């Protein structure tokens, strides 16, 4: 049985390496291209498994080539497949990434009906979800995830939710925030939830709603977190030469959840997650440089990122 289950998505990411991101009506030559496994849920599950946790994933894919590529990624990283639903009548979603040599990218997402599990799919997986101790939700569609989150809390599990850019806004996200033990938003999400407020004020608002620990990720500027005990911590990002930022936020949240579940202090958990995210940017793809515990600890000790990563 899993120690932790991630609820989210599996996809295939198609990367086109370009000299620069094209502007309107501009054509550029593609230097190289890659077809790689991805998905926020799959990326996060791979990180948790790499860190030594028995990890499951609840997601829905189609029985198509994109689904096979996505499944190959989580198999490689030893994520349990018992929670994955395969549908013959649906299409696995995919992303097209245009990536330049600075690590900047433009993304097209071919969204499908099974990008995230439906409420019915989540109800069907309640026995599997409640076999774990903690469930981490990719909650970009918070209203789809809310009933499952409430059910997990009723069953005594701890819960974390990655709201990402929190596109639906505060009213759609409020109950997910209130029921969660840990909530993640990025800087865009902070702005969507509480327009015009400082990051410190956004953190206070999230804690006021009732989440146990709130985390705001700020890209190269680091991260900010606070909890109901009154701890407020901000850490800087690690300076590295970025190859690709795809999946760095997923790596951060997975590593942070792992560290919190090991009962590490808030500041230590932020530094640990920041180091994991920095390592993840050193190769192309959300699962291109999934960090191990040994690599993260070495990175923190040395402040560097050896070539073999």
URSUL-V816181 format. One record per residue. N is the residue number from 1. SS is DSSP state (H for helix, E for strand, C for the rest). PSI is psi in whole degrees, -180 to 180 (999 if undefined). D_FIRST is the distance of its C-alpha to the first C-alpha in whole Angstrom. Layout:
n:N ss:SS psi:PSI d_first:D_FIRST
n:N ss:SS psi:PSI d_first:D_FIRST
This chain:
n:1 ss:C psi:148 d_first:0
n:2 ss:C psi:150 d_first:4
n:3 ss:C psi:-34 d_first:7
n:4 ss:E psi:143 d_first:9
n:5 ss:E psi:136 d_first:10
n:6 ss:E psi:133 d_first:13
n:7 ss:E psi:121 d_first:16
n:8 ss:C psi:-130 d_first:19
n:9 ss:C psi:157 d_first:20
n:10 ss:C psi:135 d_first:21
n:11 ss:E psi:-177 d_first:24
n:12 ss:E psi:133 d_first:27
n:13 ss:E psi:126 d_first:29
n:14 ss:E psi:113 d_first:33
n:15 ss:E psi:133 d_first:35
n:16 ss:E psi:118 d_first:39
n:17 ss:E psi:119 d_first:40
n:18 ss:E psi:156 d_first:43
n:19 ss:C psi:-30 d_first:46
n:20 ss:C psi:158 d_first:46
n:21 ss:C psi:125 d_first:44
n:22 ss:C psi:149 d_first:47
n:23 ss:C psi:-178 d_first:49
n:24 ss:C psi:126 d_first:50
n:25 ss:C psi:20 d_first:52
n:26 ss:C psi:138 d_first:51
n:27 ss:C psi:139 d_first:50
n:28 ss:C psi:154 d_first:49
n:29 ss:C psi:138 d_first:48
n:30 ss:E psi:124 d_first:44
n:31 ss:E psi:-47 d_first:44
n:32 ss:E psi:161 d_first:41
n:33 ss:E psi:153 d_first:38
n:34 ss:E psi:146 d_first:34
n:35 ss:E psi:114 d_first:31
n:36 ss:E psi:153 d_first:28
n:37 ss:E psi:149 d_first:24
n:38 ss:E psi:-155 d_first:24
n:39 ss:C psi:133 d_first:23
n:40 ss:H psi:-42 d_first:22
n:41 ss:H psi:-46 d_first:19
n:42 ss:H psi:-44 d_first:18
n:43 ss:H psi:-47 d_first:20
n:44 ss:H psi:-42 d_first:18
n:45 ss:H psi:-40 d_first:15
n:46 ss:H psi:-39 d_first:16
n:47 ss:H psi:-48 d_first:18
n:48 ss:H psi:-40 d_first:15
n:49 ss:H psi:-41 d_first:13
n:50 ss:H psi:-28 d_first:17
n:51 ss:C psi:-1 d_first:17
n:52 ss:C psi:5 d_first:14
n:53 ss:C psi:140 d_first:11
n:54 ss:C psi:110 d_first:8
n:55 ss:E psi:134 d_first:9
n:56 ss:E psi:167 d_first:8
n:57 ss:E psi:127 d_first:12
n:58 ss:E psi:115 d_first:13
n:59 ss:E psi:165 d_first:17
n:60 ss:E psi:133 d_first:20
n:61 ss:E psi:164 d_first:22
n:62 ss:E psi:162 d_first:25
n:63 ss:C psi:64 d_first:25
n:64 ss:C psi:-179 d_first:28
n:65 ss:H psi:-40 d_first:28
n:66 ss:H psi:-39 d_first:27
n:67 ss:H psi:-41 d_first:24
n:68 ss:H psi:-40 d_first:24
n:69 ss:H psi:-43 d_first:25
n:70 ss:H psi:-44 d_first:22
n:71 ss:H psi:-37 d_first:19
n:72 ss:H psi:-36 d_first:21
n:73 ss:H psi:-44 d_first:20
n:74 ss:H psi:-29 d_first:17
n:75 ss:H psi:-44 d_first:16
n:76 ss:H psi:-35 d_first:19
n:77 ss:C psi:14 d_first:17
n:78 ss:C psi:37 d_first:13
n:79 ss:C psi:137 d_first:12
n:80 ss:E psi:144 d_first:9
n:81 ss:C psi:1 d_first:11
n:82 ss:C psi:-25 d_first:10
n:83 ss:C psi:-2 d_first:11
n:84 ss:E psi:128 d_first:14
n:85 ss:E psi:127 d_first:17
n:86 ss:E psi:125 d_first:20
n:87 ss:E psi:130 d_first:24
n:88 ss:C psi:-19 d_first:27
n:89 ss:C psi:14 d_first:29
n:90 ss:C psi:161 d_first:28
n:91 ss:C psi:130 d_first:29
n:92 ss:C psi:134 d_first:26
n:93 ss:C psi:159 d_first:28
n:94 ss:E psi:162 d_first:30
n:95 ss:E psi:145 d_first:31
n:96 ss:E psi:122 d_first:35
n:97 ss:E psi:127 d_first:35
n:98 ss:E psi:116 d_first:39
n:99 ss:E psi:129 d_first:38
n:100 ss:C psi:-179 d_first:41
n:101 ss:C psi:0 d_first:42
n:102 ss:C psi:-6 d_first:41
n:103 ss:C psi:-4 d_first:38
n:104 ss:C psi:150 d_first:39
n:105 ss:E psi:160 d_first:38
n:106 ss:E psi:142 d_first:38
n:107 ss:E psi:134 d_first:36
n:108 ss:E psi:130 d_first:36
n:109 ss:E psi:118 d_first:33
n:110 ss:E psi:86 d_first:33
n:111 ss:C psi:142 d_first:31
n:112 ss:C psi:174 d_first:30
n:113 ss:C psi:-18 d_first:29
n:114 ss:C psi:18 d_first:25
n:115 ss:C psi:-45 d_first:25
n:116 ss:C psi:149 d_first:23
n:117 ss:C psi:141 d_first:21
n:118 ss:C psi:168 d_first:23
n:119 ss:H psi:-39 d_first:22
n:120 ss:H psi:-42 d_first:22
n:121 ss:H psi:-40 d_first:19
n:122 ss:H psi:-38 d_first:17
n:123 ss:H psi:-39 d_first:18
n:124 ss:H psi:-26 d_first:17
n:125 ss:C psi:11 d_first:13
n:126 ss:H psi:-46 d_first:13
n:127 ss:H psi:-39 d_first:11
n:128 ss:H psi:-43 d_first:8
n:129 ss:H psi:-44 d_first:10
n:130 ss:C psi:-5 d_first:10
n:131 ss:C psi:-12 d_first:6
n:132 ss:C psi:178 d_first:7
n:133 ss:C psi:-26 d_first:10
n:134 ss:E psi:142 d_first:12
n:135 ss:E psi:131 d_first:13
n:136 ss:E psi:124 d_first:16
n:137 ss:E psi:133 d_first:18
n:138 ss:E psi:100 d_first:21
n:139 ss:C psi:41 d_first:23
n:140 ss:C psi:-30 d_first:26
n:141 ss:C psi:80 d_first:27
n:142 ss:H psi:-36 d_first:26
n:143 ss:H psi:-28 d_first:27
n:144 ss:H psi:-32 d_first:25
n:145 ss:H psi:-18 d_first:22
n:146 ss:H psi:-48 d_first:24
n:147 ss:H psi:-40 d_first:23
n:148 ss:H psi:-40 d_first:19
n:149 ss:H psi:-46 d_first:19
n:150 ss:H psi:-42 d_first:21
n:151 ss:H psi:-40 d_first:19
n:152 ss:H psi:-41 d_first:16
n:153 ss:H psi:-38 d_first:19
n:154 ss:H psi:-29 d_first:20
n:155 ss:C psi:7 d_first:16
n:156 ss:C psi:11 d_first:16
n:157 ss:C psi:158 d_first:14
n:158 ss:E psi:154 d_first:16
n:159 ss:E psi:141 d_first:17
n:160 ss:E psi:152 d_first:19
n:161 ss:E psi:126 d_first:21
n:162 ss:E psi:105 d_first:23
n:163 ss:C psi:-6 d_first:26
n:164 ss:C psi:-122 d_first:28
n:165 ss:C psi:2 d_first:32
n:166 ss:C psi:48 d_first:31
n:167 ss:C psi:-35 d_first:34
n:168 ss:C psi:-15 d_first:34
n:169 ss:C psi:175 d_first:35
n:170 ss:H psi:-39 d_first:35
n:171 ss:H psi:-39 d_first:35
n:172 ss:H psi:-27 d_first:32
n:173 ss:H psi:-14 d_first:30
n:174 ss:H psi:-48 d_first:31
n:175 ss:H psi:-36 d_first:29
n:176 ss:H psi:-43 d_first:26
n:177 ss:H psi:-46 d_first:27
n:178 ss:H psi:-35 d_first:28
n:179 ss:H psi:-13 d_first:24
n:180 ss:C psi:148 d_first:22
n:181 ss:C psi:-33 d_first:22
n:182 ss:E psi:135 d_first:23
n:183 ss:E psi:137 d_first:25
n:184 ss:E psi:136 d_first:26
n:185 ss:E psi:153 d_first:29
n:186 ss:E psi:-177 d_first:31
n:187 ss:H psi:-33 d_first:35
n:188 ss:H psi:-39 d_first:36
n:189 ss:H psi:-39 d_first:33
n:190 ss:H psi:-42 d_first:35
n:191 ss:H psi:-36 d_first:38
n:192 ss:H psi:-35 d_first:37
n:193 ss:H psi:-45 d_first:36
n:194 ss:C psi:79 d_first:39
n:195 ss:C psi:135 d_first:42
n:196 ss:C psi:-7 d_first:44
n:197 ss:C psi:151 d_first:42
n:198 ss:C psi:163 d_first:42
n:199 ss:H psi:-38 d_first:38
n:200 ss:H psi:-40 d_first:39
n:201 ss:H psi:-37 d_first:40
n:202 ss:H psi:-43 d_first:37
n:203 ss:H psi:-45 d_first:35
n:204 ss:H psi:-40 d_first:36
n:205 ss:H psi:-42 d_first:36
n:206 ss:H psi:-43 d_first:32
n:207 ss:H psi:-34 d_first:32
n:208 ss:H psi:-34 d_first:35
n:209 ss:H psi:-31 d_first:33
n:210 ss:C psi:-3 d_first:30
n:211 ss:C psi:146 d_first:27
n:212 ss:C psi:-47 d_first:26
n:213 ss:E psi:131 d_first:26
n:214 ss:E psi:138 d_first:28
n:215 ss:E psi:131 d_first:28
n:216 ss:E psi:120 d_first:31
n:217 ss:E psi:139 d_first:31
n:218 ss:C psi:26 d_first:35
n:219 ss:H psi:-133 d_first:34
n:220 ss:H psi:-14 d_first:37
n:221 ss:H psi:-3 d_first:38
n:222 ss:C psi:-143 d_first:35
n:223 ss:E psi:160 d_first:33
n:224 ss:E psi:137 d_first:33
n:225 ss:E psi:155 d_first:31
n:226 ss:E psi:161 d_first:31
n:227 ss:E psi:176 d_first:30
n:228 ss:C psi:-12 d_first:31
n:229 ss:C psi:-8 d_first:32
n:230 ss:C psi:4 d_first:35
n:231 ss:C psi:131 d_first:33
n:232 ss:E psi:124 d_first:35
n:233 ss:E psi:138 d_first:34
n:234 ss:E psi:135 d_first:35
n:235 ss:E psi:151 d_first:35
n:236 ss:C psi:155 d_first:37
n:237 ss:C psi:156 d_first:35
n:238 ss:C psi:132 d_first:35
n:239 ss:C psi:115 d_first:38
n:240 ss:C psi:159 d_first:37
n:241 ss:C psi:113 d_first:39
n:242 ss:C psi:131 d_first:37
n:243 ss:C psi:-46 d_first:36
n:244 ss:C psi:128 d_first:34
n:245 ss:C psi:-1 d_first:32
n:246 ss:C psi:126 d_first:30
n:247 ss:C psi:-1 d_first:26
n:248 ss:H psi:-37 d_first:27
n:249 ss:H psi:-37 d_first:27
n:250 ss:H psi:-41 d_first:23
n:251 ss:H psi:-43 d_first:23
n:252 ss:H psi:-52 d_first:24
n:253 ss:H psi:-40 d_first:22
n:254 ss:H psi:-45 d_first:19
n:255 ss:H psi:-37 d_first:21
n:256 ss:H psi:-46 d_first:22
n:257 ss:H psi:-45 d_first:19
n:258 ss:H psi:-49 d_first:17
n:259 ss:H psi:-42 d_first:20
n:260 ss:H psi:-41 d_first:20
n:261 ss:H psi:-20 d_first:17
n:262 ss:C psi:6 d_first:19
n:263 ss:C psi:34 d_first:21
n:264 ss:C psi:156 d_first:24
n:265 ss:C psi:157 d_first:27
n:266 ss:H psi:-47 d_first:28
n:267 ss:H psi:-42 d_first:30
n:268 ss:H psi:-39 d_first:28
n:269 ss:H psi:-39 d_first:25
n:270 ss:H psi:-44 d_first:28
n:271 ss:H psi:-41 d_first:29
n:272 ss:H psi:-47 d_first:26
n:273 ss:H psi:-38 d_first:25
n:274 ss:H psi:-40 d_first:29
n:275 ss:H psi:-43 d_first:29
n:276 ss:H psi:-44 d_first:26
n:277 ss:H psi:-40 d_first:27
n:278 ss:H psi:-43 d_first:31
n:279 ss:H psi:-39 d_first:29
n:280 ss:H psi:-21 d_first:28
n:281 ss:C psi:2 d_first:31
n:282 ss:C psi:-6 d_first:32
n:283 ss:C psi:165 d_first:31
n:284 ss:C psi:135 d_first:32
n:285 ss:C psi:149 d_first:29
n:286 ss:C psi:-22 d_first:26
n:287 ss:C psi:19 d_first:24
n:288 ss:C psi:-30 d_first:27
n:289 ss:C psi:63 d_first:26
n:290 ss:C psi:118 d_first:23
n:291 ss:C psi:149 d_first:23
n:292 ss:C psi:168 d_first:22
n:293 ss:H psi:-42 d_first:22
n:294 ss:H psi:-44 d_first:25
n:295 ss:H psi:-42 d_first:26
n:296 ss:H psi:-47 d_first:26
n:297 ss:H psi:-39 d_first:27
n:298 ss:H psi:-41 d_first:30
n:299 ss:H psi:-45 d_first:31
n:300 ss:H psi:-41 d_first:31
n:301 ss:H psi:-38 d_first:33
n:302 ss:H psi:-20 d_first:36
n:303 ss:C psi:17 d_first:36
n:304 ss:C psi:176 d_first:36
n:305 ss:C psi:90 d_first:34
n:306 ss:C psi:154 d_first:35
n:307 ss:C psi:-31 d_first:36
n:308 ss:C psi:-9 d_first:33
n:309 ss:C psi:999 d_first:30
